[in-house]
Amino acid sequence: MNGPELFRLARALLKIGEQAIPPGAGFHQLPTSVRVVLFDIFEHPASSISDITARTGFPQSHVSAAVARLRDGGAVVVAADPNDRRRTVVRPSPELPGRAAGLRDAPIDAAIGSALGTDDPHQIAEVVATLERLAQRLVPGAARRTDFNAAYAAGTPPWDIGRPQPAFQRLASAGQLRGRVLDVGCGSGEHALLAASLGLEATGLDAAPRAIELAQRKAAARGLAVRFLVWDALELPGLGEQFDTVLDSGLFHVFDDAAQRRYVDGLCQIIPPGGCLYVQCFSDRVPGTSGPRRLSQEDIRAAFSDGWQVASIEPATFAVTFSPDGVPAWLATIHRTP
């Protein structure tokens, strides 16, 4: 495939994407250039006007006008950078997470069928599978998100035990969950639901839409008020919020070194000084090589060496569906420092 052919394919995919976005999202009422700015902000949360200008190629005056329109419509929030008051930071609005998720995760089957001129589900499924493989090659982390969503769609993943992990249940019983609580990589939501059952304001994030759907069903069935969002854990600053307690059960160990650094940088922006992070991850005592990476205490301390105090790292056990003995883990208690 040469350059012009690839460009034509990109234009066709753009039209398919536009057709797949629900009319209620308000996206179709925006001029094309404003849509470009909006997607750039979703892709690059916490960007300055000059950042967006450089990436989109639009004049700065045009970008400023587009951001003002999106701000007035409630799609983005604008604030001064606390580290550089001369810099204006633009983020997706945390009050409209469902709209952002709808833009990103809307089903495209009908739009692809329209573009292909067919309603044959097998032909459409083949094209969707090809596009998923292409996305895994082009977008960092796409393969991981697809794998997790597929794991939930196929049944019950081995880490989804239908109750909180024992280590997090003990934290809750000891009164260690406080303030606004975020369960990052929440899966089907047991730890966010645990926090909510204690009367705490709780939010759960996961990149797998199927997991979030299951979590929302649990919350409704239990009569608990929990906000569950489809969200990439590597884009935490885009929330534009801060949390007093953050829970990570089995997420940190799925990232490679580069993603871990990005993840920790994001945590720095959403946990204020004095806030607490609890991380449960596979330990280097786990035999074999299948499954998530194994982490030593030294790995954890190195990852949280700047701006953090690692208060403790204790042996723990991951409860799983395939073994009554569970899997050896570490439970790290990490405080955000000024």
N, C-alpha and C positions, 0 to 999 in steps of 0.2 A: 504494500500500500504506500503510495507516495503522498507528498504534502497536500496537494489539492483534494485528493480522495479522502484523506483523513479530515480535512476541513469540512467537506460536504457531510461526512458522517457525524461530525460534531454538531453541525447545524441541525441535522435530522434528530439527534438525541436531545438537543435543546428544545425542539418543538414537542417531542414526546414528554419531556419533563414538565413543560408548561401545561400540557393537556392533563397531566396526572395530578397537578396541584388542585386541591378542592377549591371551588369558587368561593366558599365561605372564608377562606384565608385572607381575602382582600388583596391578594398578590396581583390579580389580573387588572386591577384598577390603577396600578402604578405604571408610569412610563418605563420603557425598557431600560433606560440608563439608571433609573432609581432601583429597579430590580437588581441590576448588577451590583450596585452599592450595597443593597440589603444582603445579598448572598455573600459578598466579600466580608461583611461584618459577622455573619454567621460562621464563616470559615475562619476568620481571624478575630476572635473576640479581643477586647481591650486594645483596639487600634486607634491611632491618632488620625486626624483629618489628612495629614501629610502622608501617612502610611497608606491610607485608602487611595489617595491621589496617585501615589507611585505605582500601586498595583493595578488600578483600573485604567490609568492613562487619561482620565477625564481632567479638565481644568479644576483647580482647587475651589474656585467659586461655585462650580457645578456640584462638586462633592459636598461642599458646605450646605448648599441649598437642599440637596437630596437628604442629607442627614437631618436637617431641620424638619423636613416634611415627614420623615420616618419617626422622628422624635415626637412631633405633634400628633401623629397617628398612634403613638404608644408602642411602636415596634422596637425602638431602641431607647437607651438612656445615655445621656451625655454628662460627663463630670470632669473636673480638673484632676489631672494625675497628681496623687499625693506626694510623689517623689519629684515632680517637676511641674510647678503650678502654671508654667507657660504652655504646657501640653494638654490638649483636650482629648479625653479618652471616650471612645464610643463602644458600647456593648449591647448585645441583644437584651431586650427588656426581660427581667426575671418574672414579670407579671404575666407574660404571654408565652410560657414555655410550651403549651400545647400547640400554639400556632407555629412556633419554630419547629417543633417535632413533626407537625403535619406537613410542613414544607419539605422536610428532609426525608420523611419515611412514608409518604403517600404511595399506595400501590400503583404500579405502572402497567399492569397487565392490559387493562382496557385501552390505554393510550398506545401501547405497542401494537395491539390488535388493530386499532384504527390506522396506524401508520403502515402496517403490513397489508391491510385490506383483508383480514381474515379473523374469524372467531374460533379457529381450531386451537383448543387449549394446549395440545401437544406442541404445535409449532410455536405458540407464544412462550410456553415453558422453556423450550430449547433456546429461544432468543434471550429470555431472562437469565438463564443459566450462563450463557456466553457473556452477558453484560456483567454478571456477578464476578466471573473469573477475571474480566478486564478490570473491574473495580479493585479487586484484590491486588492486582499488579500495580495500579496507579495510585491508590490511596493508602498511606501507612495506617495499619491497624484495621483495615477493612476485613481482612481474612479472619482476624480474631473476633470481630463483632459478628460476622456471618456465622462462624463456628458456634458461638455462644447462643445466638438466636436459634440455630438449627438444633442445638442440644435441648432447648426448652420445647421447641416444636415437636421433637421426636418423642418426648416423654419426660420423665423426671431425671434431671442430671444427678450424678453421684454426690454432689455437694449440697443438694437441696433436700434436707432431712425433715422438712416440715415443722421445724421448731428452731429456736435460736441455738447457736453453737454454745456448748457448755461454758466456755470461757467468757462469752459475752453475757450469758445469763448470770454468772457469778458477779460480773461487773455491775449489772443492773441491781442485783440483790444487795450489793455493798454500797449502793447509792452513788456510783461513779459516773453515771450518765446524767449530765446536767445541761441546763440552758437549751439552746437550739441545737438539735441533733441532726447530723447528716450521716446516712448510711450509703457509702459510695461503693458502687458495684453491688447493689442491694439484692440482685437476683429476684426471688419472689417475695422479698420484703420482710422476712421474719425479724430482723433487728430493728428496722424502722418501726414496725408494729410493736415490738417490745418497748421501745422508747415511748411511743404514743400511749401504750397501756399504763405507763407511769405518769401520764398527764403532761408529758413534754411535747413541745412543738417538733415534729419529726418530718424529715424529707428523705426520700430514697431515690437514688439515681442508678440507672443501668443502661448500657448501650443496646441491650436486647429488647426490642419491643414486646416480644412474647412474655418475657420475664415481668415487665412492667404491667402488662395486662393481667397476669396471674396475681401480682401484688395488689393491684387495685380491687380485684375480686375478693381477695382475703380481707382487705380493709373494710369493704362494704359488708361482708358477711359477719365481721366481728364488731361492726359499729364503731370503728376507730377512724379518726380524722388524720390521715397521713397524705402528704403530697408526694406522689410518685411521678418521676419525669424520665422520659427517654433522653439520655444525655451521655456524651462521651466523657469519661473520667479524665481525659487529657485536655479537656476544655473547661476545667473548673472555674477559671476567672470569669468566663462568660456568664456565670450565674449572677455576678454582681452582688453577692451576698456574703455574709460571714456566719460561722457556726462555732458554738462553744465546744462541742464534742463531735468528733468525726470517727466513724467506725469503718474499718476496712477488714472484711473477713474474706480472704482468699483472692483479693484483687492485685495487691502489690507484687505478688510473685509471678503474675502472668506477663509482666512487662520486661523487655530487655533493658540494658543499661541506659540507653538514650531515652526510652519512654519513661523509665523510672525517674530520671532527672526532671523531665518535663512534668511528670505527675507531682513530684515533690515541690517543684516551683509553683505549681497551681495550688497545692495545699497551703503554701506560705501566704497566698493571697486571700484565702477564704477562712483561715483560722487566725484569729487575733492573738496578740501576746497574752499568755495565760490560758489559752485554749488547749485542749488535749486531743491527741490522736491515739487510737488504739488499733494496732495492726496485728492480725493473725495470719501467718504465712507458713508454708512448708519449710521445715528445717533441714539442715544438712545431715540429719540423722535418718532421713527417709531413704531406704535402699532403692536401688535401681535408677533408671533414667526416664521412665515414662511419666507423663503428666507434667505439672508445672515445674519450674526451676526450683532447685533447693537453695536456701539462703542460710548463711551463717550469721552468728551474732555480729561479727565484724562487718559483714555486708550491710546489715541494717544500720549499724552505727555510722558507717561511712556515708550511706545515703542521706542520713539526717544529721550531718555534722555542722551545717551552717544555718543558724537561726533556730535551732532546736536543742532541747535537752532530752536525751534518752534516759528516762528515769529508771526503767527496768526492762529486762527481757527475760521472760520466764518460760520454762517448758510448758507446752499445752498439747492438746490433742484435737485434731480436726475430726469431728464426727462425720462419717460418710455412709452412704447406703450399701456399699459393697463389702464392708468389714465391720464386725462388731467392736473391734479393737481400735478403730479409727486410724489416723495417720499422724505421726509425730509433727509437731508444729512449734513455733515460737509465738508468744503473745508479748508484743512490745507496747509499753506505755511511754508516749513521747509528748513532751510539752513544748508549745511554741514560746520562744523567748523574744524579748524586745529587740 
